[in-house]
Amino acid sequence: MHIYVNNKKIFFNKYKTKCAIGKRGISANKIEGDFKTPKGKFPLEYLLYRKDRIKKIETNLKKVVIKKNMGWCDDPTSKKYNQLIRMPFKYSAENLFRKDKIYDLLIVIGYNRKKIKKNKGSAIFLHLASKYFRPTAGCIAVQKNVMIAILKSIDRKSKIVIK
C-alpha cells in the first residue's frame, strides 16, 4: 500500500484528508533549509515514537522508542548528516524528544538516505500536525488519528509518493 501526497492532501486506502507540507511547497530540487517538501517516491523506513505518550501502536514497520538524548543531524558539515544521533551533539541537530506532541509518532521518510548527499535536505519525516496544520520545514504532517490509520495500513514495502 502506497501513500500519496498532493497539494496539502494525503491519500491512502480509501482515505483522502488534509496534511501540512513544507512552508514553500513541494520541489524536485530540495536544498537544506529551503522549507520545501521533496518531490518523488520514497520508502518509509521506520517509526520513532514517544513510549511515555503513546502506549500501543499497531504497525508492521520497525519501531524505535524516542529517548531524551535522541536527535537528527541537519548539519551538512557533519559526517552524521541526515542520520539519527545522540545529544548533546557538536553540530546542528534537531531534538526528537520534544515538549510539543508533533514527534510523538514520526515515520522516517527515505529521502536522501541511501547515498546521503550533503545539503540535499535532511530530517524529512511524516509526523503529527500542529493544532492548526502549520506548514512544516519540509516534512509532511497529519492528524494523530490519520497517522494511526496509516501505521496500521503500511508495511516495510510501502512507499510515499509526493507530487
Stockholm file with secondary structure:
# STOCKHOLM 1.0

chainA/1-163         MHIYVNNKKIFFNKYKTKCAIGKRGISANKIEGDFKTPKGKFPLEYLLYRKDRIKKIETNLKKVVIKKNMGWCDDPTSKKYNQLIRMPFKYSAENLFRKDKIYDLLIVIGYNRKKIKKNKGSAIFLHLASKYFRPTAGCIAVQKNVMIAILKSIDRKSKIVIK
#=GR chainA/1-163 SS CCEEEETTEEEETTEEEECBCBTTCEESSCCTTSCCEECEEEEEEEEEECTTTCCCCCCSSCEEECCTTEEEECCTTSTTTTSEEESSCSSCEEESSCSSSTTSEEEEECTTCSSCCTTSCCCCEEEECCTTCCCBSSCEEECHHHHHHHHHHCCTTCEEEEC
#=GC SS_cons         CCEEEETTEEEETTEEEECBCBTTCEESSCCTTSCCEECEEEEEEEEEECTTTCCCCCCSSCEEECCTTEEEECCTTSTTTTSEEESSCSSCEEESSCSSSTTSEEEEECTTCSSCCTTSCCCCEEEECCTTCCCBSSCEEECHHHHHHHHHHCCTTCEEEEC
//
